[in-house]
Amino acid sequence: MTDVLLELISEGLGLEKNVLKASLGGDQMEIEMKINLYPPCPQPQLALGVEPHTDMSAVTILVPNDVPGLQVWKDGNWFAADYLPNALFCHIGDQIEVKCDKTVNLLLGNISYVRLTRDAGRRF
């Protein structure tokens, strides 16, 4: 999945399809998998959430669930990343921004920041 995603991003930026993968190490590229589960929190007012941040990776692929809280910073505002059943959330990270010499920032309309809010465990 990572290879296909990097090819699509490369082509979307007007590059040859193997450029991003090659610049990230090609077949020697390191892929890291983290598994976190954010179940409903019985006292969301006590949850601290996660500070706003960019992802230092090239691409982050999240498998969401129906527990709200993930937000994206775009155009000066925080927006909820709504849960879509059977969908993946793909976030362009810092490494692609650096590899593209910030061109990706202009083409994609600014790299977004993500955060988990205090409501991360609250179900609506």
CORBEL-V276546 format. One record per helix or strand. SS is the DSSP state (hx for helix, st for strand). FROM is the first residue (numbers start at 1). TO is the last residue. If there is no record, write none. Layout:
# CORBEL-V276546
ss:SS from:FROM to:TO
ss:SS from:FROM to:TO
This chain:
# CORBEL-V276546
ss:hx from:2 to:12
ss:hx from:19 to:23
ss:hx from:26 to:28
ss:hx from:44 to:46
ss:st from:50 to:53
ss:st from:59 to:63
ss:st from:70 to:74
ss:st from:77 to:80
ss:st from:88 to:92
ss:hx from:94 to:99
ss:hx from:103 to:108
ss:st from:113 to:116
ss:hx from:118 to:121
